[in-house]
Amino acid sequence: MATVRRAVFHGGAALLMHNGYNSLGGLEIDKFIQKQYGGHLQYLTIQGLAFAWFAMTLSLAHDSFPSLPFLRNLKRYVMIIAMPLSVVISSIYWTLIVYFPTLIVQGAKEAPGEPNSSADTVASFRIPLKVDLLLHALPAVSLILDFFFFEKKYTNKESKIAVPLTAVLYGIGYGVWIEHCANHNDGVFPYPFLTENNLYGRIGIYAGAAAIAVGSFRILNALHL
Protein backbone atom coordinates (compact mmCIF):
# COMPACT_ATOMS: atom_id res chain seq x y z
CA MET A 1 0.00 0.00 0.00
CA ALA A 2 2.87 2.37 0.81
CA THR A 3 4.36 1.69 -2.62
CA VAL A 4 1.06 2.57 -4.26
CA ARG A 5 0.90 5.87 -2.36
CA ARG A 6 4.45 6.72 -3.44
CA ALA A 7 3.64 5.86 -7.05
CA VAL A 8 0.51 8.02 -7.02
CA PHE A 9 2.44 10.92 -5.51
CA HIS A 10 5.36 10.68 -7.93
CA GLY A 11 3.21 10.01 -10.99
CA GLY A 12 0.76 12.78 -10.11
CA ALA A 13 3.54 15.33 -9.56
CA ALA A 14 5.25 14.41 -12.84
CA LEU A 15 1.94 14.67 -14.73
CA LEU A 16 1.08 18.05 -13.25
CA MET A 17 4.52 19.42 -14.13
CA HIS A 18 4.10 18.15 -17.68
CA ASN A 19 0.68 19.81 -17.90
CA GLY A 20 2.11 23.05 -16.52
CA TYR A 21 4.73 23.20 -19.28
CA ASN A 22 2.21 22.32 -22.00
CA SER A 23 -0.13 25.05 -20.70
CA LEU A 24 2.39 27.68 -21.80
CA GLY A 25 1.51 27.00 -25.43
CA GLY A 26 -0.39 29.87 -26.99
CA LEU A 27 0.26 32.38 -24.19
CA GLU A 28 1.80 35.76 -25.03
CA ILE A 29 4.98 34.93 -23.11
CA ASP A 30 5.34 31.68 -25.04
CA LYS A 31 5.09 33.51 -28.36
CA PHE A 32 7.85 35.86 -27.20
CA ILE A 33 10.08 33.00 -26.00
CA GLN A 34 9.70 31.00 -29.20
CA LYS A 35 11.22 33.89 -31.17
CA GLN A 36 14.32 34.05 -28.97
CA TYR A 37 17.58 32.21 -29.49
CA GLY A 38 17.67 29.39 -26.93
CA GLY A 39 13.90 29.32 -26.53
CA HIS A 40 12.56 27.91 -23.28
CA LEU A 41 15.93 26.46 -22.28
CA GLN A 42 17.16 29.98 -21.50
CA TYR A 43 14.89 30.01 -18.47
CA LEU A 44 16.06 28.60 -15.15
CA THR A 45 12.40 27.86 -14.42
CA ILE A 46 12.18 25.44 -17.34
CA GLN A 47 15.50 23.80 -16.51
CA GLY A 48 14.40 23.38 -12.90
CA LEU A 49 11.06 21.98 -14.03
CA ALA A 50 12.83 19.47 -16.25
CA PHE A 51 15.08 18.25 -13.43
CA ALA A 52 12.12 18.02 -11.02
CA TRP A 53 10.07 16.11 -13.59
CA PHE A 54 13.00 13.75 -14.22
CA ALA A 55 13.41 13.13 -10.48
CA MET A 56 9.70 12.33 -10.09
CA THR A 57 9.79 10.07 -13.15
CA LEU A 58 12.80 8.18 -11.80
CA SER A 59 10.99 7.82 -8.48
CA LEU A 60 7.94 6.42 -10.25
CA ALA A 61 10.14 3.99 -12.17
CA HIS A 62 11.72 2.82 -8.91
CA ASP A 63 8.26 2.45 -7.34
CA SER A 64 7.32 0.22 -10.28
CA PHE A 65 10.59 -1.73 -10.34
CA PRO A 66 11.95 -1.75 -6.76
CA SER A 67 14.34 -4.58 -7.63
CA LEU A 68 16.42 -2.10 -9.68
CA PRO A 69 18.28 -0.05 -7.03
CA PHE A 70 20.24 1.94 -9.60
CA LEU A 71 17.03 3.85 -10.34
CA ARG A 72 16.88 5.17 -6.78
CA ASN A 73 20.61 5.93 -6.76
CA LEU A 74 20.28 7.88 -10.00
CA LYS A 75 17.26 9.74 -8.59
CA ARG A 76 19.25 10.76 -5.51
CA TYR A 77 22.00 12.21 -7.69
CA VAL A 78 19.42 14.11 -9.74
CA MET A 79 17.90 15.42 -6.49
CA ILE A 80 21.21 17.05 -5.62
CA ILE A 81 20.59 19.35 -8.57
CA ALA A 82 16.80 19.39 -8.69
CA MET A 83 15.88 20.18 -5.08
CA PRO A 84 18.13 23.21 -4.42
CA LEU A 85 17.49 24.49 -7.94
CA SER A 86 13.74 24.39 -7.38
CA VAL A 87 14.14 26.24 -4.07
CA VAL A 88 16.21 28.97 -5.74
CA ILE A 89 13.61 29.36 -8.48
CA SER A 90 10.65 29.51 -6.09
CA SER A 91 12.28 31.86 -3.59
CA ILE A 92 13.50 34.35 -6.21
CA TYR A 93 10.44 34.18 -8.44
CA TRP A 94 7.73 34.64 -5.83
CA THR A 95 9.65 37.42 -4.08
CA LEU A 96 10.07 39.37 -7.30
CA ILE A 97 6.64 38.67 -8.77
CA VAL A 98 4.97 40.00 -5.61
CA TYR A 99 7.17 43.04 -4.94
CA PHE A 100 9.04 43.81 -8.18
CA PRO A 101 7.18 42.22 -11.13
CA THR A 102 8.97 44.29 -13.78
CA LEU A 103 12.24 42.63 -12.75
CA ILE A 104 10.99 39.11 -13.48
CA VAL A 105 8.28 39.47 -16.15
CA GLN A 106 9.81 39.60 -19.61
CA GLY A 107 8.81 42.40 -21.96
CA ALA A 108 7.77 44.73 -19.15
CA LYS A 109 9.79 47.74 -20.28
CA GLU A 110 7.75 50.87 -20.72
CA ALA A 111 7.59 52.11 -24.30
CA PRO A 112 8.43 55.79 -24.94
CA GLY A 113 5.35 58.01 -25.02
CA GLU A 114 3.08 55.29 -23.64
CA PRO A 115 2.91 55.77 -19.86
CA ASN A 116 0.54 52.81 -19.35
CA SER A 117 2.34 50.38 -21.63
CA SER A 118 4.50 48.88 -18.88
CA ALA A 119 1.54 47.83 -16.75
CA ASP A 120 -0.31 46.55 -19.81
CA THR A 121 2.68 44.52 -20.94
CA VAL A 122 3.21 43.03 -17.50
CA ALA A 123 -0.42 41.93 -17.48
CA SER A 124 -0.24 40.43 -20.98
CA PHE A 125 2.96 38.52 -20.19
CA ARG A 126 1.78 37.20 -16.82
CA ILE A 127 0.77 33.56 -16.89
CA PRO A 128 -2.43 32.26 -15.25
CA LEU A 129 -2.09 31.54 -11.53
CA LYS A 130 -2.73 27.82 -11.96
CA VAL A 131 0.10 27.53 -14.49
CA ASP A 132 2.27 29.80 -12.34
CA LEU A 133 1.89 27.44 -9.38
CA LEU A 134 2.63 24.37 -11.48
CA LEU A 135 5.83 25.93 -12.82
CA HIS A 136 7.12 27.92 -9.86
CA ALA A 137 5.79 26.18 -6.76
CA LEU A 138 4.97 22.54 -7.47
CA PRO A 139 8.55 21.45 -8.30
CA ALA A 140 9.94 22.74 -4.99
CA VAL A 141 7.00 21.51 -2.91
CA SER A 142 6.94 18.02 -4.46
CA LEU A 143 10.71 17.54 -4.21
CA ILE A 144 10.83 18.69 -0.58
CA LEU A 145 7.91 16.43 0.39
CA ASP A 146 9.48 13.53 -1.47
CA PHE A 147 12.79 14.12 0.31
CA PHE A 148 11.29 14.24 3.80
CA PHE A 149 8.81 11.38 3.44
CA PHE A 150 10.40 8.96 0.99
CA GLU A 151 14.16 9.53 1.05
CA LYS A 152 16.95 9.29 3.58
CA LYS A 153 19.12 12.31 4.33
CA TYR A 154 22.41 12.82 2.49
CA THR A 155 25.75 12.13 4.13
CA ASN A 156 28.02 14.90 5.42
CA LYS A 157 30.42 14.23 2.55
CA GLU A 158 27.65 14.62 -0.02
CA SER A 159 26.36 17.78 1.66
CA LYS A 160 29.77 19.41 2.08
CA ILE A 161 31.43 18.37 -1.18
CA ALA A 162 29.02 17.10 -3.83
CA VAL A 163 26.37 19.79 -3.36
CA PRO A 164 28.67 22.88 -3.47
CA LEU A 165 30.60 21.44 -6.40
CA THR A 166 27.41 20.72 -8.31
CA ALA A 167 25.98 24.17 -7.54
CA VAL A 168 29.13 25.97 -8.67
CA LEU A 169 29.44 23.97 -11.90
CA TYR A 170 25.76 24.40 -12.70
CA GLY A 171 25.92 28.12 -11.94
CA ILE A 172 28.89 28.56 -14.24
CA GLY A 173 27.27 26.47 -16.97
CA TYR A 174 23.99 28.37 -16.80
CA GLY A 175 25.75 31.73 -16.73
CA VAL A 176 27.83 30.90 -19.81
CA TRP A 177 24.75 29.58 -21.60
CA ILE A 178 22.53 32.63 -21.09
CA GLU A 179 25.38 35.04 -21.80
CA HIS A 180 25.76 33.22 -25.11
CA CYS A 181 22.00 33.40 -25.76
CA ALA A 182 21.91 37.12 -24.95
CA ASN A 183 24.61 37.76 -27.55
CA HIS A 184 22.18 36.36 -30.12
CA ASN A 185 19.16 38.18 -28.66
CA ASP A 186 20.44 41.77 -28.91
CA GLY A 187 21.60 41.80 -25.30
CA VAL A 188 18.22 40.69 -23.92
CA PHE A 189 18.43 38.09 -21.15
CA PRO A 190 15.62 35.73 -20.14
CA TYR A 191 14.95 37.80 -17.02
CA PRO A 192 14.85 41.64 -16.95
CA PHE A 193 16.87 41.83 -13.71
CA LEU A 194 19.75 40.25 -15.64
CA THR A 195 19.33 42.55 -18.65
CA GLU A 196 19.48 45.60 -16.37
CA ASN A 197 22.78 44.55 -14.78
CA ASN A 198 26.26 44.71 -16.24
CA LEU A 199 28.50 41.65 -16.47
CA TYR A 200 29.88 42.01 -12.95
CA GLY A 201 26.40 42.44 -11.55
CA ARG A 202 25.22 39.31 -13.36
CA ILE A 203 28.20 37.33 -12.09
CA GLY A 204 27.23 38.39 -8.58
CA ILE A 205 23.67 37.19 -9.20
CA TYR A 206 24.88 33.82 -10.50
CA ALA A 207 27.13 33.42 -7.46
CA GLY A 208 24.33 34.47 -5.10
CA ALA A 209 21.93 31.95 -6.62
CA ALA A 210 24.53 29.19 -6.22
CA ALA A 211 25.02 30.18 -2.57
CA ILE A 212 21.25 30.05 -1.97
CA ALA A 213 21.16 26.60 -3.55
CA VAL A 214 23.90 25.27 -1.28
CA GLY A 215 22.45 26.89 1.83
CA SER A 216 18.91 25.67 1.17
CA PHE A 217 20.09 22.12 0.56
CA ARG A 218 22.08 22.04 3.79
CA ILE A 219 19.17 23.43 5.79
CA LEU A 220 16.75 20.87 4.35
CA ASN A 221 19.23 18.05 4.90
CA ALA A 222 19.83 19.16 8.51
CA LEU A 223 16.07 19.20 9.17
CA HIS A 224 15.67 15.67 7.80
CA LEU A 225 15.36 13.11 10.59
BELGIBEL-V387627 format. One record per pair of residues at least 24 apart in sequence whose C-alpha atoms are under 10 Angstrom apart, sorted by the first residue. I is the first residue (numbers start at 1). GAP is how many residues later the second one is. If there is no record, write none. Layout:
# BELGIBEL-V387627
I/GAP ; I/GAP
This chain:
# BELGIBEL-V387627
2/61 ; 3/57 ; 3/59 ; 3/60 ; 3/61 ; 3/63 ; 4/56 ; 4/59 ; 4/60 ; 5/58 ; 6/53 ; 6/54 ; 6/56 ; 6/57 ; 6/58 ; 6/140 ; 6/143 ; 6/144 ; 7/49 ; 7/50 ; 7/52 ; 7/53 ; 7/54 ; 7/55 ; 7/56 ; 7/57 ; 8/52 ; 8/55 ; 9/47 ; 9/50 ; 9/51 ; 9/133 ; 9/136 ; 9/137 ; 10/43 ; 10/45 ; 10/46 ; 10/47 ; 10/48 ; 10/49 ; 10/50 ; 10/51 ; 10/53 ; 10/132 ; 10/133 ; 10/136 ; 11/42 ; 11/45 ; 11/46 ; 11/47 ; 11/48 ; 11/49 ; 11/50 ; 11/52 ; 12/44 ; 12/45 ; 12/48 ; 12/130 ; 13/39 ; 13/40 ; 13/43 ; 13/44 ; 13/47 ; 13/121 ; 13/125 ; 13/126 ; 13/128 ; 13/129 ; 13/130 ; 14/35 ; 14/36 ; 14/38 ; 14/39 ; 14/40 ; 14/41 ; 14/42 ; 14/43 ; 14/44 ; 14/45 ; 14/46 ; 14/124 ; 14/125 ; 14/128 ; 15/38 ; 15/41 ; 15/42 ; 16/37 ; 16/115 ; 16/118 ; 16/119 ; 16/122 ; 16/123 ; 17/32 ; 17/33 ; 17/35 ; 17/36 ; 17/39 ; 17/114 ; 17/116 ; 17/117 ; 17/118 ; 17/119 ; 17/121 ; 17/122 ; 18/31 ; 18/32 ; 18/35 ; 18/116 ; 18/117 ; 19/112 ; 19/115 ; 19/116 ; 20/29 ; 20/110 ; 20/111 ; 20/112 ; 20/113 ; 20/114 ; 20/115 ; 20/116 ; 20/118 ; 21/25 ; 21/28 ; 21/29 ; 21/110 ; 21/111 ; 21/113 ; 21/114 ; 22/109 ; 23/104 ; 23/105 ; 23/107 ; 23/108 ; 23/109 ; 23/111 ; 23/112 ; 24/103 ; 24/104 ; 24/107 ; 24/108 ; 24/111 ; 27/97 ; 27/98 ; 27/99 ; 27/100 ; 27/101 ; 28/93 ; 28/95 ; 28/96 ; 28/97 ; 28/98 ; 28/99 ; 29/76 ; 29/77 ; 29/78 ; 29/95 ; 29/96 ; 29/97 ; 29/98 ; 30/95 ; 30/97 ; 31/94 ; 32/74 ; 32/75 ; 32/93 ; 33/73 ; 33/157 ; 35/150 ; 36/145 ; 36/146 ; 36/148 ; 36/149 ; 36/150 ; 36/152 ; 36/153 ; 36/154 ; 37/141 ; 37/143 ; 37/144 ; 37/145 ; 37/146 ; 37/147 ; 37/148 ; 37/149 ; 38/139 ; 38/140 ; 38/142 ; 38/143 ; 38/144 ; 38/146 ; 38/147 ; 38/152 ; 39/142 ; 39/151 ; 40/150 ; 41/133 ; 41/136 ; 41/137 ; 41/140 ; 41/149 ; 42/132 ; 42/133 ; 42/135 ; 42/136 ; 42/137 ; 42/138 ; 42/139 ; 42/140 ; 42/147 ; 42/148 ; 42/149 ; 43/131 ; 43/135 ; 43/146 ; 43/147 ; 43/148 ; 44/41 ; 44/42 ; 44/44 ; 44/45 ; 44/130 ; 44/134 ; 44/146 ; 44/147 ; 45/40 ; 45/41 ; 45/43 ; 45/44 ; 45/45 ; 45/48 ; 45/90 ; 45/91 ; 45/94 ; 46/43 ; 46/89 ; 46/90 ; 47/35 ; 47/38 ; 47/39 ; 47/42 ; 47/127 ; 48/33 ; 48/34 ; 48/35 ; 48/36 ; 48/37 ; 48/38 ; 48/39 ; 48/40 ; 48/41 ; 48/42 ; 48/87 ; 48/88 ; 48/91 ; 48/92 ; 49/33 ; 49/36 ; 49/37 ; 49/40 ; 49/85 ; 49/86 ; 49/87 ; 49/88 ; 49/89 ; 49/90 ; 49/91 ; 50/32 ; 50/89 ; 51/27 ; 51/28 ; 51/30 ; 51/31 ; 51/32 ; 51/34 ; 51/35 ; 51/88 ; 52/26 ; 52/27 ; 52/29 ; 52/30 ; 52/31 ; 52/33 ; 52/34 ; 52/86 ; 52/87 ; 52/88 ; 52/90 ; 52/91 ; 53/29 ; 53/86 ; 53/89 ; 53/90 ; 54/24 ; 54/25 ; 54/28 ; 55/24 ; 55/25 ; 55/26 ; 55/27 ; 55/28 ; 55/84 ; 55/88 ; 55/91 ; 56/83 ; 56/86 ; 56/87 ; 56/90 ; 59/87 ; 59/91 ; 72/79 ; 76/71 ; 76/75 ; 76/76 ; 76/77 ; 76/78 ; 77/81 ; 77/85 ; 77/86 ; 79/64 ; 79/65 ; 79/67 ; 79/68 ; 79/138 ; 80/74 ; 80/78 ; 80/79 ; 80/82 ; 80/83 ; 80/84 ; 80/86 ; 80/87 ; 80/133 ; 80/134 ; 80/137 ; 81/81 ; 81/82 ; 81/85 ; 81/86 ; 81/89 ; 81/132 ; 81/133 ; 81/136 ; 82/57 ; 82/58 ; 82/61 ; 82/131 ; 83/56 ; 83/57 ; 83/58 ; 83/59 ; 83/60 ; 83/61 ; 83/63 ; 83/64 ; 83/130 ; 83/133 ; 83/134 ; 83/137 ; 84/56 ; 84/59 ; 84/60 ; 84/79 ; 84/83 ; 84/125 ; 84/126 ; 84/127 ; 84/128 ; 84/129 ; 84/130 ; 84/131 ; 84/132 ; 84/133 ; 84/134 ; 84/136 ; 85/54 ; 85/55 ; 85/82 ; 85/85 ; 85/124 ; 85/125 ; 85/127 ; 85/128 ; 85/129 ; 85/131 ; 85/132 ; 86/49 ; 86/50 ; 86/51 ; 86/52 ; 86/53 ; 86/54 ; 86/55 ; 86/56 ; 86/57 ; 86/58 ; 86/127 ; 87/49 ; 87/50 ; 87/52 ; 87/53 ; 87/54 ; 87/56 ; 87/57 ; 87/122 ; 87/125 ; 87/126 ; 87/129 ; 87/130 ; 88/52 ; 88/120 ; 88/121 ; 88/122 ; 88/123 ; 88/124 ; 88/125 ; 88/126 ; 88/128 ; 89/46 ; 89/47 ; 89/48 ; 89/50 ; 89/51 ; 89/120 ; 89/124 ; 90/43 ; 90/45 ; 90/46 ; 90/47 ; 90/48 ; 90/49 ; 90/50 ; 90/51 ; 91/45 ; 91/46 ; 91/49 ; 91/121 ; 92/44 ; 92/117 ; 92/120 ; 93/43 ; 93/44 ; 94/38 ; 94/39 ; 94/42 ; 94/43 ; 96/97 ; 97/29 ; 100/93 ; 101/25 ; 101/91 ; 102/89 ; 102/90 ; 102/91 ; 103/88 ; 103/89 ; 103/90 ; 103/91 ; 103/92 ; 103/93 ; 104/86 ; 104/87 ; 104/88 ; 104/89 ; 104/90 ; 105/85 ; 105/86 ; 105/87 ; 105/88 ; 106/82 ; 106/83 ; 106/84 ; 106/85 ; 106/86 ; 106/87 ; 107/81 ; 107/83 ; 107/84 ; 107/85 ; 108/84 ; 109/83 ; 144/73 ; 144/76 ; 147/73 ; 147/74 ; 147/77 ; 148/72 ; 148/73 ; 148/75 ; 148/76 ; 148/77 ; 149/75 ; 149/76 ; 151/73 ; 152/69 ; 152/72 ; 152/73 ; 153/67 ; 153/68 ; 153/69 ; 153/70 ; 153/71 ; 153/72 ; 154/63 ; 154/64 ; 154/67 ; 154/68 ; 154/70 ; 155/66 ; 156/62 ; 156/65 ; 156/66 ; 159/55 ; 159/56 ; 159/58 ; 159/59 ; 159/62 ; 159/63 ; 160/54 ; 160/58 ; 162/52 ; 163/47 ; 163/50 ; 163/51 ; 163/52 ; 163/54 ; 163/55 ; 164/46 ; 164/47 ; 164/49 ; 164/50 ; 164/51 ; 164/53 ; 164/54 ; 165/45 ; 165/49 ; 166/44 ; 166/47 ; 166/48 ; 167/40 ; 167/42 ; 167/43 ; 167/44 ; 167/45 ; 167/46 ; 167/47 ; 168/38 ; 168/39 ; 168/41 ; 168/42 ; 168/43 ; 168/45 ; 168/46 ; 169/41 ; 170/36 ; 170/40 ; 171/32 ; 171/34 ; 171/35 ; 171/36 ; 171/37 ; 171/38 ; 171/39 ; 171/40 ; 171/42 ; 172/31 ; 172/34 ; 172/35 ; 172/38 ; 174/32 ; 175/27 ; 175/28 ; 175/30 ; 175/31 ; 175/32
